Amino acid sequence: METVVETLHMNKGAGETSYAMNSFVQRKIISLTNQATEKAIMEILCSKRRPITKMGIADLGCSSGPNALRVISEIVEAINATSSLLNHQAPKELMFYMNDLFTNDFNNIFASLPSFHKKIRQQKSNYNNGNIGSNCFVSAVPGSFYGRLFPTKSLHFVHSSSSLHWLSQVPCGLEDERGRGLNKGKLYISKSSPNCVLEAYLQQFQNDFSQFLESRSQEMINGGLMVLSFMGRKSKDPTSANCCYQWELLANALMTMVSEGLVKEEDVDSFNAPYYAPCFEELKIEIEKEGSFMVNSYETYEVDWDDGMELQSDDNDLLGRKMSSGERVAKTIRAVVESMLESHFGSHIMDDLFQRYAKLVEDHLSKTRTKYINLVISLVKRQ
């Protein structure tokens, strides 16, 4: 069986179903973290008696497409603006580490670096306090962030957006003694899921998030900051619609294919998404238990399933037809989860599956506006 490290990656390239062309919701979420990021940069630059000359910054789960380098551009802008405001010399060297799993489309990022450096030089011209444009180094660091990635005490700032809800593996304990799936007809936690399924998912999240914190605690300087955003939930109930209904509808689409003999029911029963949408209380427990970080700030945002998609310049399908909200949402979900579904069910059903999914989403949105819940948390490394 293939592992999450092998199968979890956003759709590559720049085609119609690629992540690069269908990551508007993620862009919206990144914009929601800007205020926390700017505040964190201000605190880092203010906390040192001497100006920082060299600054290590990591973006964990950077994925690919335009969002990846947008994050770095905004961080550089915040560093420039803050240094100018404080009348400090800006750091002479910024080392940006772009991290994602080995299967990530890093080539897409690298191809955009010339235009990125041009933008940085333009930003620099607005300030007179540093030599950032020619000393901004960007490198890729492939690997799982649920383990060590960087040298000890090498990072001042860590950013992660829309990534930490992905688990390191499918939770254990989701099959009976005969190897049959316990979460029947579902892909993720649902109202019909047995308690043992809910417990297995929570246990896996606790293990992973604790490992994430422990790894970063070794890599970050004392007083360094992290800004993390998750798909999460407000309710303590892990089956609440805001955190799992997109998976519910995807399971429903697959079960219609089961009823028509196009997909085997046992294949649906045996697929479990390596995903968990936590609530703040669950995050806080693990942060306090691990002990290396303090919560600096915390915000909860509601995001429409199709938020930001009105920014898409080409809102038509291949036939020139105006796409519905359901179709646009289906494309964003497909860009994220298709690699995992394809390895389990086969590539031959993907077009049919997501056409059915689009119709179910469209029907759902016509009745109610279920929203994603996005948690943004800022953590400071204890001295």
C-alpha positions in Angstrom: 0.0 0.0 0.0 1.3 3.4 -1.0 2.0 5.9 1.9 0.8 9.4 2.3 4.3 10.7 1.5 4.0 9.0 -1.9 0.4 9.8 -2.8 -0.4 13.2 -1.2 0.4 16.1 -3.6 -1.5 18.8 -5.2 -2.2 18.4 -8.9 0.9 19.4 -10.8 1.5 21.7 -13.8 -0.8 24.6 -14.9 -3.6 22.8 -16.6 -7.4 23.0 -16.1 -7.4 20.7 -13.0 -4.0 21.8 -11.6 -3.6 23.3 -8.1 -1.9 26.3 -9.7 -5.1 27.2 -11.5 -7.5 26.2 -8.7 -6.1 27.5 -5.4 -8.2 30.6 -4.8 -9.6 29.5 -1.5 -6.0 28.8 -0.3 -5.1 32.3 -1.5 -7.9 33.8 0.5 -6.7 31.9 3.6 -3.2 33.2 3.2 -4.6 36.7 3.1 -6.3 36.0 6.5 -2.9 35.2 8.0 -1.3 38.5 6.9 -2.0 40.4 10.0 -0.6 37.7 12.3 2.5 37.4 10.0 3.1 41.2 10.1 2.8 41.2 13.9 5.2 38.2 14.3 7.8 39.9 12.1 7.5 43.1 14.1 8.0 41.1 17.4 11.0 39.3 16.0 12.7 42.4 14.7 11.9 44.3 18.0 13.1 41.5 20.3 16.8 41.7 19.5 19.1 44.2 21.1 21.2 44.2 17.9 19.8 44.2 14.4 19.3 40.8 12.9 21.8 40.4 10.0 20.8 36.9 8.8 17.2 35.6 9.1 16.0 32.0 8.5 12.4 31.6 7.4 10.5 28.4 6.5 7.2 28.0 4.7 6.0 24.5 5.5 3.6 22.8 3.1 4.3 25.5 0.5 2.7 23.4 -2.4 3.2 25.1 -5.8 1.6 27.7 -8.1 1.3 31.4 -7.5 0.5 31.1 -3.7 3.9 29.7 -2.9 6.0 32.7 -3.8 3.2 35.1 -2.8 3.8 34.1 0.8 7.5 34.9 0.6 6.9 38.3 -1.1 4.5 39.3 1.7 7.0 38.3 4.3 9.8 40.3 2.6 7.4 43.3 2.4 6.7 43.0 6.1 10.4 42.8 7.0 11.1 45.9 4.8 8.2 47.9 6.2 8.9 47.0 9.8 12.7 47.8 9.5 11.8 51.1 7.9 9.3 51.9 10.7 11.8 51.0 13.4 14.6 52.8 11.5 16.6 49.6 11.7 18.9 48.2 9.1 17.0 45.3 7.4 18.6 41.9 7.6 21.3 41.6 5.0 20.5 38.0 4.2 17.1 36.3 4.1 17.1 32.5 3.8 13.8 31.2 2.6 13.2 27.4 2.8 10.3 26.1 0.8 9.1 22.8 2.2 6.7 20.2 1.0 6.6 16.4 0.4 8.9 14.9 -2.1 6.2 14.6 -4.8 5.5 18.4 -4.7 5.8 20.3 -8.0 8.9 22.2 -7.0 9.7 22.9 -10.7 6.7 25.1 -10.9 8.1 27.2 -8.0 11.6 27.4 -9.5 10.2 28.5 -12.9 8.6 31.6 -11.1 11.8 32.6 -9.3 13.0 35.2 -11.9 9.8 37.1 -11.7 9.8 36.8 -7.9 13.3 38.3 -7.6 12.2 41.1 -10.0 9.3 41.9 -7.6 11.6 41.8 -4.6 13.9 44.4 -6.3 10.9 46.6 -7.0 9.9 46.3 -3.3 13.4 47.2 -2.2 13.3 50.4 -4.2 10.5 51.7 -2.0 12.8 51.6 1.1 16.2 52.9 1.9 17.1 50.6 4.8 18.7 47.4 3.4 20.0 45.3 0.6 17.3 42.7 0.6 16.8 42.3 -3.2 20.2 40.8 -4.0 20.4 38.8 -0.7 17.2 36.9 -0.7 18.0 33.1 -1.0 15.3 30.6 -1.8 15.8 26.9 -1.6 13.6 23.8 -1.6 13.6 21.4 1.4 11.6 18.3 0.5 10.3 16.1 3.3 7.6 15.7 5.9 7.3 18.5 8.5 6.4 15.8 11.0 10.1 15.3 11.6 13.3 17.4 11.6 14.0 19.3 8.4 16.5 22.1 9.4 19.6 22.6 11.5 19.3 23.4 15.2 18.3 27.0 16.0 18.4 28.0 12.4 14.9 29.5 12.0 13.5 32.8 13.2 10.1 32.5 11.6 7.9 29.6 10.5 4.8 29.9 8.3 2.4 27.2 7.3 -1.0 27.7 5.6 -3.6 25.0 4.8 -1.2 22.1 5.5 -1.3 20.9 9.1 -4.7 19.4 8.7 -3.0 16.7 6.6 -1.9 13.8 8.7 1.4 11.9 8.4 -0.6 8.7 7.7 -4.0 7.2 7.7 -4.9 6.5 11.4 -4.5 2.9 12.6 -7.5 1.0 13.9 -9.9 1.7 11.1 -10.3 -1.9 10.1 -11.9 -4.9 11.9 -10.0 -8.2 12.5 -10.8 -9.4 9.0 -9.4 -6.2 7.4 -12.7 -4.7 6.5 -13.2 -1.0 6.8 -15.1 0.2 9.9 -16.1 3.6 8.5 -18.5 2.1 5.9 -19.5 4.2 2.9 -17.4 7.2 4.1 -14.0 8.8 3.4 -13.6 10.7 6.6 -15.3 11.3 10.0 -19.1 11.4 9.6 -22.2 11.4 11.8 -22.4 7.7 11.1 -18.8 6.9 12.0 -18.3 4.6 15.0 -16.6 6.1 18.1 -13.5 4.1 17.5 -13.0 5.9 14.2 -13.3 9.3 15.8 -10.8 8.3 18.5 -8.4 6.9 16.0 -8.4 10.2 14.0 -7.9 12.3 17.2 -5.0 10.1 18.3 -3.2 10.4 15.0 -3.6 14.2 15.0 -2.3 14.4 18.6 0.7 12.2 17.7 1.5 14.3 14.5 1.0 17.8 15.9 3.1 16.9 19.0 5.9 15.6 16.7 5.6 18.8 14.6 6.0 21.0 17.7 8.9 19.0 19.0 10.7 19.2 15.7 10.3 22.9 15.3 11.3 23.5 18.9 14.8 22.2 18.0 15.0 24.1 14.8 13.9 27.6 16.0 15.8 30.2 17.9 14.5 31.2 21.4 11.9 33.9 20.8 11.2 32.7 17.2 7.6 32.8 16.1 5.3 30.5 14.0 2.1 31.5 12.3 0.0 28.4 11.4 -3.4 28.1 9.7 -5.5 25.0 9.7 -8.8 23.8 8.3 -10.5 23.3 11.6 -13.8 23.7 13.5 -15.4 25.9 16.2 -17.3 23.0 17.7 -15.8 20.3 19.9 -17.9 17.9 17.8 -15.6 16.4 15.1 -18.6 15.5 13.0 -19.8 19.1 12.7 -20.7 19.9 9.1 -18.2 22.8 8.7 -15.2 20.5 9.1 -16.3 17.4 7.2 -19.2 18.0 4.8 -17.0 18.3 1.8 -15.8 14.8 2.4 -19.4 13.7 3.1 -20.5 14.8 -0.4 -17.5 13.2 -2.0 -18.4 9.9 -0.4 -22.0 10.3 -1.6 -20.7 10.8 -5.1 -18.7 7.6 -4.9 -21.6 5.7 -3.4 -23.8 6.6 -6.4 -21.1 5.0 -8.6 -21.2 2.0 -6.3 -24.9 1.7 -6.9 -24.3 1.7 -10.7 -21.5 -1.0 -10.4 -18.8 1.5 -11.4 -16.9 1.3 -8.1 -16.6 -1.5 -5.5 -18.2 -0.8 -2.2 -15.3 -2.3 -0.3 -13.0 0.1 -2.1 -15.0 3.0 -0.6 -15.0 1.4 2.8 -11.2 0.9 2.8 -10.4 4.5 1.8 -9.8 6.9 4.7 -8.5 10.4 4.2 -5.3 11.3 6.1 -6.9 14.5 7.3 -8.1 16.0 10.6 -9.7 19.4 11.2 -9.0 20.2 14.9 -10.7 22.6 17.3 -8.6 25.2 19.2 -9.0 23.2 22.5 -7.3 20.2 20.8 -4.4 22.4 19.6 -4.0 24.0 23.0 -3.7 20.7 24.8 -0.9 19.5 22.6 0.9 22.9 22.8 0.8 22.8 26.6 1.8 19.2 26.7 4.8 19.6 24.4 5.8 22.7 26.3 8.2 24.5 24.0 5.8 27.2 22.7 3.3 29.7 24.1 0.2 30.8 22.3 0.8 34.4 21.1 -2.6 35.0 19.4 -5.5 33.0 17.9 -8.2 33.8 15.4 -11.0 31.9 13.8 -12.3 32.8 10.3 -15.2 31.5 8.2 -14.5 31.0 4.5 -17.1 30.3 1.8 -16.4 27.1 -0.1 -16.1 29.2 -3.3 -14.5 32.2 -1.7 -12.0 34.1 -3.9 -13.1 32.2 -7.0 -14.6 35.4 -8.4 -11.0 36.5 -9.0 -10.6 33.7 -11.6 -10.0 35.4 -15.0 -11.4 32.4 -17.0 -14.6 31.2 -15.4 -15.7 29.0 -18.3 -15.2 25.3 -18.9 -13.7 23.8 -22.0 -16.9 24.2 -23.9 -17.0 27.9 -23.2 -19.9 27.4 -20.8 -20.2 29.5 -17.6 -19.3 27.2 -14.6 -21.6 26.9 -11.6 -20.4 27.3 -8.0 -20.6 23.6 -7.6 -18.3 23.0 -10.6 -15.8 25.6 -9.3 -15.7 24.1 -5.8 -15.3 20.6 -7.3 -12.3 21.8 -9.3 -10.6 23.2 -6.1 -11.2 19.9 -4.2 -10.1 17.8 -7.2 -6.8 19.8 -7.4 -6.1 18.8 -3.8 -7.3 15.2 -3.3 -7.2 13.7 -6.8 -3.7 12.2 -6.3 -4.9 10.1 -3.3 -8.2 9.1 -4.9 -6.5 8.1 -8.1 -4.0 5.8 -6.4 -6.9 4.0 -4.6 -9.7 4.0 -7.2 -7.9 4.4 -10.5 -7.6 7.4 -12.8 -10.4 6.1 -15.1 -13.3 7.3 -12.7 -11.9 10.8 -11.9 -13.8 12.8 -14.5 -17.1 11.0 -13.8 -16.6 11.3 -10.0 -16.0 15.0 -9.9 -18.8 15.7 -12.3 -21.2 13.9 -9.9 -19.5 15.7 -7.0 -20.0 19.1 -8.6 -23.8 18.4 -8.9 -24.0 17.4 -5.3 -22.1 20.5 -4.2 -24.3 22.7 -6.3 -27.4 21.3 -4.8 -26.0 21.7 -1.3 -25.0 25.3 -1.9 -28.5 26.1 -3.2 -29.9 25.1 0.2 -27.2 26.3 2.7 -23.9 28.1 2.8 -21.7 25.7 4.7 -18.4 27.4 5.4 -14.8 26.2 6.0 -13.5 27.1 9.4 -10.0 28.4 9.3 -7.9 28.6 12.5 -4.9 30.9 12.6 -2.6 30.5 15.6 0.6 32.4 16.4 3.1 30.6 18.6 6.3 31.9 20.2 9.3 29.7 21.1 9.9 29.9 24.9 13.2 31.5 26.0 
